[in-house]
Amino acid sequence: MLTLLARVHDGVTRAGFLLGGVTLCGIVLCFWLEVIARYFFNSPTLWSGAMVAYLLCLSISLATPELARTHGHIAITVLPERLGPAARAFYDRLLALVTGAVCAVAGWICVQESLRQFNYHTTTAMGLDIPKYWVSSFIAYAMISAALYFLRHAFSRSTSRATPPATAARKGP
């Protein structure tokens, strides 16, 4: 059963990552429309700046779980690279556990805020007036899904994730 849930979680994450890429295309399209409207028709849009901000938030929120799943986030590896295999495995598990807990708390806070925005019918203040929970619920999704991935990493059977060794400086051609 847990394997099925993990597969579903992975599938939703991959689909969200692809949708995050589509939102980047939407950002480019909004900028193109703004440039065309502003410089060719001398009539700038009122909504494109707000739409770009919302799409950027969606893009980041949809990509975050995939980065947590694949260990694609930025990591400073000076300390872990100097640890032995057993200490490295402990370090990786502890770090994943703490990160998962932090993401879970952040996700819980975001869910509470999204519910508050929904209950009070809060809308955005930018040029494109939409319900605020439409945006903040994606942030909550990102934090909760990333928390699940970090916790899955912390409790997985593998001892450590592989970190590629530092590459040696190349000598001429």
Residue pairs with C-beta under 8 A, 6 or more apart in sequence:
6 152
9 145
9 148
9 149
10 69
12 145
13 65
13 66
13 69
13 145
13 149
14 66
16 62
16 63
16 65
16 66
16 141
16 145
17 62
17 63
17 65
17 66
19 58
19 62
20 58
20 59
20 60
20 61
20 62
20 63
20 66
21 59
23 55
23 56
23 58
23 59
23 62
24 55
24 59
26 51
26 55
27 52
27 55
27 56
27 59
30 48
30 51
30 52
30 55
31 48
31 52
33 45
33 48
34 44
34 45
34 48
34 49
37 43
37 44
37 45
37 48
38 44
38 45
46 127
46 128
47 127
47 128
49 126
49 127
50 124
50 126
50 127
50 128
51 128
53 126
54 124
54 128
54 130
54 134
54 135
57 135
57 138
57 139
58 135
58 138
60 142
61 138
61 139
61 141
61 142
62 138
62 142
64 142
64 143
64 145
64 146
65 141
65 142
65 145
65 146
65 149
66 72
67 73
67 146
68 103
68 145
68 146
68 149
68 150
69 149
71 153
71 161
75 163
77 163
79 91
80 88
80 91
80 92
80 163
81 163
81 165
81 166
83 91
85 159
85 160
88 160
89 159
89 160
92 153
92 159
92 160
92 161
93 153
93 154
93 155
94 154
96 150
96 151
96 153
96 154
97 150
97 151
97 154
99 150
100 147
100 148
100 149
100 150
100 151
100 153
100 154
101 147
102 147
103 143
103 144
103 146
103 147
103 150
104 143
104 144
104 147
104 151
106 143
106 147
107 140
107 142
107 143
107 144
107 146
107 147
108 144
110 136
110 137
110 139
110 140
110 143
111 140
111 144
113 136
113 140
114 133
114 136
114 137
114 140
115 133
116 122
117 131
117 132
117 133
117 136
118 131
118 133
121 131
122 131
122 132
122 133
123 129
123 130
123 131
123 132
124 130
124 131
124 132
124 135
153 161
